[in-house]
Amino acid sequence: MTPLPIVAVSACLLGHAVRYDGKDKYTGLIAEELNKHCCLLAICPEVEIGLGVPRDKIQLTQLGDDIRVLKINDLSVDLTGSLAGFARQFMNQYSLAGLVLQDKSPSCGLGGTKLFSMAGEQVGLGSGVFAATIRQHLPDLPIVLASQLKSLSDVLEFVERIVERSVNE
């Protein structure tokens, strides 16, 4: 019997209370339906790099041409290197078939995370550092945001992408 493909999922979506406010974002469709087709691996990059629960908020901040992840209440605390380093370690540790990530997160969001200036004004949108690092190193890896899995057909379409990719490797 072929082992199920490993799909890393933002831990908050699986009901783990790991968000900055100590809550979760449990999504039954992901936790229950995707679990029928894949081996789900709960991951919270912010917890993995040592941030506690609850914790101070972090944000994407534009510094010149760079996007950094900084603590909101102390902009001198830069977590960018820790998150990128963890992403690289994580990719090397697991043979991932896909990722399901929490929208708008400064670590896990893809494209829709608020980007701020040093003065605290929103200046655009960006991608979380964990997600962007993985996307950069594994551009063909199927990645979806939680908001993209709204129905059973969305979940099955994502599983199909995973299967097609594994066949083509």
KAGIKA-V360204 format. One record per residue. N is the residue number from 1. PSI is psi in whole degrees, -180 to 180 (999 if undefined). OMEGA is omega in degrees with one decimal (NA if undefined). D_CENTER is the distance of its C-alpha to the mean C-alpha in whole Angstrom. Layout:
# KAGIKA-V360204
n=N psi=PSI omega=OMEGA d_center=D_CENTER
n=N psi=PSI omega=OMEGA d_center=D_CENTER
This chain:
# KAGIKA-V360204
n=1 psi=133 omega=-179.7 d_center=30
n=2 psi=134 omega=178.2 d_center=26
n=3 psi=151 omega=178.5 d_center=24
n=4 psi=145 omega=177.4 d_center=21
n=5 psi=144 omega=179.7 d_center=18
n=6 psi=123 omega=177.2 d_center=15
n=7 psi=119 omega=175.7 d_center=12
n=8 psi=137 omega=-177.0 d_center=9
n=9 psi=136 omega=174.1 d_center=7
n=10 psi=123 omega=-172.9 d_center=6
n=11 psi=-33 omega=-179.6 d_center=9
n=12 psi=-31 omega=-179.9 d_center=10
n=13 psi=-21 omega=179.4 d_center=10
n=14 psi=8 omega=176.1 d_center=13
n=15 psi=5 omega=177.3 d_center=15
n=16 psi=130 omega=-178.9 d_center=14
n=17 psi=75 omega=-174.3 d_center=15
n=18 psi=1 omega=-179.1 d_center=13
n=19 psi=164 omega=-178.5 d_center=12
n=20 psi=-31 omega=-178.6 d_center=14
n=21 psi=7 omega=178.8 d_center=17
n=22 psi=11 omega=-179.4 d_center=17
n=23 psi=179 omega=175.9 d_center=16
n=24 psi=179 omega=176.1 d_center=14
n=25 psi=45 omega=-174.4 d_center=13
n=26 psi=131 omega=179.3 d_center=15
n=27 psi=102 omega=-175.2 d_center=15
n=28 psi=-38 omega=-179.2 d_center=18
n=29 psi=-39 omega=179.0 d_center=17
n=30 psi=-51 omega=-175.1 d_center=14
n=31 psi=-35 omega=-174.5 d_center=15
n=32 psi=-46 omega=-176.3 d_center=19
n=33 psi=-48 omega=179.6 d_center=19
n=34 psi=-33 omega=179.6 d_center=16
n=35 psi=-21 omega=178.7 d_center=17
n=36 psi=-21 omega=-173.4 d_center=21
n=37 psi=-15 omega=-174.0 d_center=20
n=38 psi=159 omega=170.5 d_center=17
n=39 psi=112 omega=-176.0 d_center=17
n=40 psi=131 omega=179.9 d_center=14
n=41 psi=109 omega=-179.1 d_center=12
n=42 psi=134 omega=-178.8 d_center=10
n=43 psi=134 omega=171.3 d_center=8
n=44 psi=100 omega=-177.1 d_center=8
n=45 psi=-36 omega=-177.7 d_center=8
n=46 psi=-40 omega=176.3 d_center=10
n=47 psi=-40 omega=-177.9 d_center=12
n=48 psi=-29 omega=178.9 d_center=12
n=49 psi=7 omega=172.4 d_center=14
n=50 psi=5 omega=176.3 d_center=16
n=51 psi=140 omega=-176.6 d_center=15
n=52 psi=-180 omega=175.4 d_center=17
n=53 psi=123 omega=-10.0 d_center=17
n=54 psi=172 omega=-177.1 d_center=18
n=55 psi=166 omega=174.9 d_center=17
n=56 psi=147 omega=177.1 d_center=18
n=57 psi=150 omega=173.7 d_center=16
n=58 psi=162 omega=-178.8 d_center=14
n=59 psi=158 omega=170.6 d_center=14
n=60 psi=130 omega=-177.6 d_center=14
n=61 psi=130 omega=177.9 d_center=18
n=62 psi=121 omega=175.4 d_center=20
n=63 psi=97 omega=-175.0 d_center=22
n=64 psi=-124 omega=178.2 d_center=25
n=65 psi=-4 omega=-176.9 d_center=23
n=66 psi=151 omega=170.4 d_center=20
n=67 psi=125 omega=-177.4 d_center=17
n=68 psi=159 omega=172.7 d_center=16
n=69 psi=115 omega=-176.4 d_center=14
n=70 psi=151 omega=172.8 d_center=17
n=71 psi=136 omega=-177.4 d_center=18
n=72 psi=-41 omega=-175.9 d_center=19
n=73 psi=-1 omega=176.2 d_center=23
n=74 psi=87 omega=-174.3 d_center=23
n=75 psi=-4 omega=175.9 d_center=22
n=76 psi=-11 omega=179.1 d_center=24
n=77 psi=108 omega=-176.7 d_center=21
n=78 psi=118 omega=-177.2 d_center=18
n=79 psi=5 omega=-174.6 d_center=15
n=80 psi=-51 omega=-178.3 d_center=14
n=81 psi=-39 omega=178.9 d_center=16
n=82 psi=-44 omega=-179.6 d_center=14
n=83 psi=-42 omega=178.7 d_center=11
n=84 psi=-42 omega=178.3 d_center=12
n=85 psi=-41 omega=177.6 d_center=14
n=86 psi=-41 omega=179.6 d_center=12
n=87 psi=-44 omega=179.8 d_center=10
n=88 psi=-43 omega=178.3 d_center=13
n=89 psi=-44 omega=-178.4 d_center=14
n=90 psi=-44 omega=179.1 d_center=12
n=91 psi=-37 omega=-179.2 d_center=13
n=92 psi=-24 omega=-176.1 d_center=16
n=93 psi=-31 omega=-174.5 d_center=16
n=94 psi=147 omega=174.1 d_center=15
n=95 psi=86 omega=-173.6 d_center=16
n=96 psi=140 omega=173.7 d_center=13
n=97 psi=-18 omega=-179.9 d_center=14
n=98 psi=173 omega=178.9 d_center=11
n=99 psi=141 omega=171.0 d_center=7
n=100 psi=119 omega=-171.2 d_center=7
n=101 psi=154 omega=177.5 d_center=4
n=102 psi=129 omega=178.3 d_center=6
n=103 psi=152 omega=167.7 d_center=8
n=104 psi=9 omega=-178.7 d_center=9
n=105 psi=139 omega=177.4 d_center=7
n=106 psi=-9 omega=172.7 d_center=9
n=107 psi=-40 omega=-171.4 d_center=6
n=108 psi=-14 omega=-177.1 d_center=3
n=109 psi=153 omega=177.2 d_center=6
n=110 psi=105 omega=173.8 d_center=8
n=111 psi=-23 omega=-174.7 d_center=11
n=112 psi=17 omega=-179.0 d_center=12
n=113 psi=133 omega=-178.9 d_center=11
n=114 psi=137 omega=179.0 d_center=15
n=115 psi=128 omega=-174.1 d_center=16
n=116 psi=156 omega=170.7 d_center=19
n=117 psi=170 omega=175.9 d_center=22
n=118 psi=-24 omega=178.9 d_center=24
n=119 psi=-3 omega=177.1 d_center=26
n=120 psi=10 omega=178.8 d_center=23
n=121 psi=139 omega=177.4 d_center=24
n=122 psi=129 omega=-177.4 d_center=21
n=123 psi=0 omega=179.9 d_center=22
n=124 psi=-160 omega=178.6 d_center=19
n=125 psi=151 omega=179.4 d_center=16
n=126 psi=-169 omega=178.5 d_center=13
n=127 psi=145 omega=176.0 d_center=9
n=128 psi=151 omega=-172.8 d_center=7
n=129 psi=-41 omega=177.5 d_center=9
n=130 psi=-51 omega=-178.2 d_center=6
n=131 psi=-45 omega=-178.3 d_center=5
n=132 psi=-37 omega=179.6 d_center=9
n=133 psi=-44 omega=178.5 d_center=10
n=134 psi=-44 omega=179.6 d_center=9
n=135 psi=-40 omega=-179.8 d_center=10
n=136 psi=-42 omega=-176.0 d_center=13
n=137 psi=-26 omega=-179.4 d_center=14
n=138 psi=69 omega=-172.7 d_center=14
n=139 psi=-22 omega=-178.7 d_center=15
n=140 psi=-3 omega=-179.1 d_center=16
n=141 psi=127 omega=176.2 d_center=13
n=142 psi=121 omega=178.7 d_center=12
n=143 psi=132 omega=174.0 d_center=9
n=144 psi=155 omega=172.6 d_center=9
n=145 psi=154 omega=-179.4 d_center=8
n=146 psi=-38 omega=-177.9 d_center=10
n=147 psi=-16 omega=179.3 d_center=12
n=148 psi=-5 omega=178.9 d_center=13
n=149 psi=79 omega=-175.7 d_center=14
n=150 psi=-15 omega=-176.7 d_center=17
n=151 psi=167 omega=177.1 d_center=20
n=152 psi=-37 omega=179.3 d_center=21
n=153 psi=-34 omega=175.4 d_center=22
n=154 psi=-43 omega=179.4 d_center=18
n=155 psi=-46 omega=-178.4 d_center=17
n=156 psi=-34 omega=176.2 d_center=20
n=157 psi=-40 omega=176.7 d_center=19
n=158 psi=-44 omega=178.0 d_center=16
n=159 psi=-40 omega=178.3 d_center=18
n=160 psi=-42 omega=176.9 d_center=20
n=161 psi=-41 omega=179.5 d_center=18
n=162 psi=-46 omega=-178.7 d_center=17
n=163 psi=-45 omega=179.3 d_center=21
n=164 psi=-42 omega=180.0 d_center=22
n=165 psi=-41 omega=-178.2 d_center=20
n=166 psi=-33 omega=178.1 d_center=21
n=167 psi=-37 omega=-176.7 d_center=25
n=168 psi=-6 omega=-179.1 d_center=25
n=169 psi=999 omega=NA d_center=24
